């Protein structure tokens, strides 16, 4: 990996670090990789938390400025992080542009670290025996003997009721506490009525595991759904003698009319820099393609709606195109404009997916390529229409001999 100042990079972060992981990094990893490599990791981690706010990827000169480091040192530190499992690096070459994606990896858990014979042995060699034992002792948790204590922990349903009203807090404290529940029962639900309802739908108790029943009851309690209604939703989510948990939760959320807009992510992205329309002569077509590069599919749909919020159905179609087919934002924008223009301002799911899947197979990644693909399809359609029209005319010109003789006979008999 040969780095250059002009190379671009992005950082992806999947999970934030907690306090224990921070301690693991400084007490267990730092003696192995050094303070500079760990500083590079923490800088990338901070960048990963903020990268979603950047419209364009950054150049490596940025991170070097913050670290007060050299390009060679950065390259060495990145390799150290990769080798020890704290970083994954991906690269893409596009003409004269090189872009990296640095994906932050969480440190191993304490148990996994010390089970790893390579890492634990290296740590032991890096520290004195006294410091090594102190480090181990630092992470040990003192445990109180609870044999003489009574468990008086309140359960969730003892303390809270759940109200799905936007005007008030979802969790409401109960006025009075009930008597202490025994064991580790956290959710109270009418399981007898639920099982009876499932039996009415020919779903036996044996067809559901204890974990699945617990999951169903938890959803019923959280969303305040009565047992018989919940049993019907379980029936709708039961296929081939197996419960589809994801579908069950979807049914419940729709039933409760919970807003699903927060699950959409891709529709808010703009066209990546390396796939944008290059600055050429300012023709109307190029200006429009650059406009589609600069706007998200969500913003385009909102504009088409006259500034009002797009309907969830349309947003889900666009999200599917980007998530499942991997289409770029500007390519989707071209598709949106085309389908709305052809389909009386309606976004048809089948129409969009048919064109989108074709573009995905052809690796269409820019707005201009998508436009040219549409133009080529239109020309082929015109040629095909002309050929069909010629074929129809030629068929009309062909004279059926039997019909001709019949017309001549009628002509001779004076019937015409």
N, C-alpha and C positions, 0 to 999 in steps of 0.2 A: 504494500500500500504506500504509494508515493504521493504525499500531500503537496498542494500548492495553495498559496494565499487566496487565489481567486476561486477555489473550489467552494461549492455550496453545500450546506448541510441543514438537516432538520433533526430534531430530537423527539423521540416518542417515549412517553412514560405511561405505563399501564396502571401501576399501583403506587400510592404515596408511601413514603417510609414512615414507620412508627418509631417510638423512642427506643425500643429494644433493637430494631434493625440498625438505627444510628449507632448504638453502643457496639453492636457486632462489627460494624464497619471500622470503627476507630480502635477497638480492642483486639479484634481477631484478624481483620484484613489489612489494616494499616501497617503492622509489622512485616507483612509479606510483600506489599506492593510499594510502600513508601508514602510519605506525606504528599508529594507532588502528584502522584497518580490518583490518590484519594481526592485531592483538591480538584483535579480534572473531572472525576466522577461526580462530585458534589456540584460543580459548575454545570455540567451537562444535566444533572437532575433538576437544578433550578430552571435551566433553559426549557426542559421538557414540560414544566408546569406552566410556562408562559408562551410556548411556541404556538399554541392555538390562536393567539392574538396577532401573530405576524401574518401579513398577507403574502409575503414572499420569503423564500428560504434565505438564510444568512450566509455570508462568506466566512471561511475559517479565520480570516484576519480578525473578526469580531471576538471569537473566543480566545484567540491568542492575546489580544489586547487586555481582556479581563484577567487572564491568568498571568500576565507579564512573563510569558514564556516564549520559546522559539518554536519554529515549525518542526524541527527535528525532535525537540523534547515532547511536543504534543503527540507526534507520531509514536514515540517510544511509550508514552503513558497510555495511549489508546490501546496499544498492543498488550500492555501489561493487564489492563482491565479486561480485554477480550480473553486473554489466556486464563485468567482466574475465574471467568464466568460472570463478570459484572456488566458486560457490554456485548451487544451484537451489532455488527456493522454491515450495511448493505450499500452497494455503489451502483450507479447508473451513468452510462456515458451517452450523451446526446450531442452529436456534432462536436463543438468546442467546449461544451459544458459538462463538467463532472459534478455529480451531486451525490452526497452521502446521506444515509439515514442511520442515526445512532439510536438504538433501542436499549433503554436502560433496563438492566436485569436486577431484580432484588437479590440481596445477599441470602445465603443459605441460612436456614434456621439453626439454632444452637445445636440441636440434636444431629442434624444433617452435617454440620460443619465438623463436629468431633467424631462422627462416624466415618468421615472421609479421611482415610489414613494418610493421604498425601498432604492435605491442608493441616491436619492436626500435628503431623510430624514436623512440617516446616515451621509451624508456629512454635512448637516446643524447642526447635533448634534456634529460632530467632530470639527467644527470651531466655533469661536465666531460669533455673528451676524454681526459684522463689517467686519470680514475677509470673511464671506460667501457672503456678498453683494459686497465686492471688487472683489471676485473671479468671480461672475456673471458679474460684470461690465467689468472685464478684457477681457471676450470673446465677449462682445457686439461690433458691428461694427458701427462706426459713418457713417451716410448717408448724403451726400450733396443733397440739394434740386436742382434738375436738370431742373426744370420747365423753367428757364430762359436761359438754355443752348441749343445749337444745336448739334445734333448727327452727327459727321463727321467721324465716324469710317469707315475705308476701309474694303471692303469685301475681301474674300480669292482670288477670281478670278480677282479682280482689281490689285492685287500685284504680283501673281505668275502664271507662266505657268508650266506644268508638262511634263517632258521628261524622258521616261524610257530607258535611255542609261547608261550602267554601267560605261562608261568612263567619265561621267559628273554628276554633282549634279542633283537629281531628280527635286528639286524646283529651278526654275530660276526666278529672279526678272525681271519684265517687265520694258522696257525702260521708258515708260511714263505712268502716272496714268490717268485713265479715270475719268469722272465726278462722284461725289459722288452718290452712289445708295441709293434709299429710303428704308425705313423699315429695316427688318432684313434678306434680301436675301443674302445668303452666297455663293451659287453655281449657276452659270448661265449655263443653258443647253437648247437645243432646244426641249422643251416639246411638242410643236405642232407636230413636225416631229416624235417624239417618239410615241405619241398617235396615229398618223396616221399609223405608222408601226405596232403597236400593233393591231390596228383595222384590218389591212390586214391579221393578224394571228388569227382573230376571238377572240381577247381578248379585251373586252369592258372596257371603263373607269370605269364603276361601279364595275368591278370585282377586282379592286385594290384600297386599301385605300390610303389616302393622305400620310401617313407615308411610305407606300411601294413605291409610286411614287417618293417621296423624296429620299428614299434609292437608287432606281434605277438610278435617275439622278446624285446623288453624286458619285456612282460607275462609271458612264459614264464619268463624268468630271475628276475624279481622274485618271482613266486609259486612258483618251483621246480616247474613242470609239465613233464613229459616231452613231447617233440615230437609223438608220435603222439596223445596225449590232447589236446594243444593243437590239433592239426589237426582233431579232431572238434568242438571248440568253435568253431573258425573256420567249419566247415561249418554249424553251427547258427545262426551269426550272419551268414550270407551270404544275402542276398536280392536278387533281380533283378540278379544279376551285380555286386553291390556289398556291401562289408563294412560292417556296422553296428558301429562301434567301441564305442559305449556298451553295446550288447547283449553283445558279446564280453567286456567287462570285468565285466559283471553275471554272466555264466556262470562266469567264472573265480573271482569272489569267492564265489559260491555253492558252487563246487567246493571251495574252500579253507575254507569255513565261517567266513568273516570276518564279524565283527559289523557289521551295517549300521545299528545304532541311532543312530550319530552323525550320519547324514544327515537325520534327522528334526528339524524345527525348529518348524513351525507348531503342533504339538500341545501345545507347552509354553507357549503364549500364553493370557492371560486376556482376557475381554471388554473392549474399549476403553471408557473412561470415558463417552464421549458416547452409547454404545449400551446402557448399563446400565439396569436397571429403576429408575424413579424411586421415591423414598421416599414411599409413600402409606400408607393404613391397613394395619396389619400383619395381613393375612389370610394363611392358610396358603399360598395360591397365590403371592402376592407374595413371601413369605418364601422359598419354594422357587425362584422365578425369580431372586431376589437371590443365593441360594446358587449357582445355575448360572452366574451372572455372575462369582462370586468364585473359581471353580475352573477349572483347565485341563482340556481333554479327556483328557489323559494321566492327570491325577489322578483324574478321574471313572472312567475305565476301570480304573485300579488299585483304586479303591474297590469297583467292581463285582466285581473278582477277589478280593475279601476281603483286600486289602492286598498281594497278590503282584504281580509284574511282569506287565503285559499282554503278550499274545502279539504278535509282530511283524506278523502278518497283520492284526489289528484296528487296530494303530497306523497301518499303511500305508493302510487304508481311510479313517481319519480325516484323515490327512495329505493324501490326494487330495481329499477334500471341501473342505479349507481352501485348498489350493494351486490346484487346477484350477477349482473352482467359486467360490472366494472367500467361502465361508461364514464368518461370525463364530464365535468360540469358543463363546459361550453358545448360539447357534443349533445348533451341532453337538452340544452337550451335550443339548439337548432331543431331537434326532434319535436320539442314542445310547440314551437312556432309552426312547424310543418303540419303536425297532426291537428292542431287547433284550426289552421287554415283549411285543411281538407275535410274536417269532420264537424263542421258547423259549430266551432268553438267548444267542442266536447273532447275531453281527453279519454280516448278509448284504451283500456288496459291491453286488450289483445292486439290492437293496431300498433301501440307503442312497443310492446314486447316483440312483435314480429319484426319490425324494422330494427329495434335495438339489438336483438340477438344476431341479426345479419351483420350489423356494424361491428359487434363484438368479435365475430368470427373473422372479419376483415381487418381487425385492429385499427378501426377509425378512432383517432385520438385528438384531432383538432377540429375546430368549428369549420374551417375551410374545407377540410377533407370530407366532413359530413355534408356540407353544401354541395360539393362536386359529386358526391355519391347520389344525392337526390336528383341532381341535374341529369346524371347518366341514366338513372332509372326512368326519369321522365322521357328522355330521348328514346330509350328502348321501347317505352310504352307507346310513343307516337308512331314509331316505325312499325310496331306490331299492329297498331290500329289501322295504319295505311295498308299493310299487307292483308289484313282481314277484309278491309273494304274492297281491295282489288279482287280478292278471292270471291267475294259476294257478287261483284259485277260480272266476273268471268262466268260464274254459275248461271247468272241471269242470261248471259249471251248464249249459253249452250242451249240448243233447240232439241227438244224431245221429238224423235222421228214419228212416233205414234200420234203425238199431239198435232204435229204438222200435217200428217195425212188426214186426220179428222177434220182439221180446219179447211183443207182443200175440198173434201167431200161436201162439207156444209156450204162452201162457197159455190160449188157447181150446182147444188140443189137449190140455191137461192135462199138458204136459211140465214146467211150473213149479209 
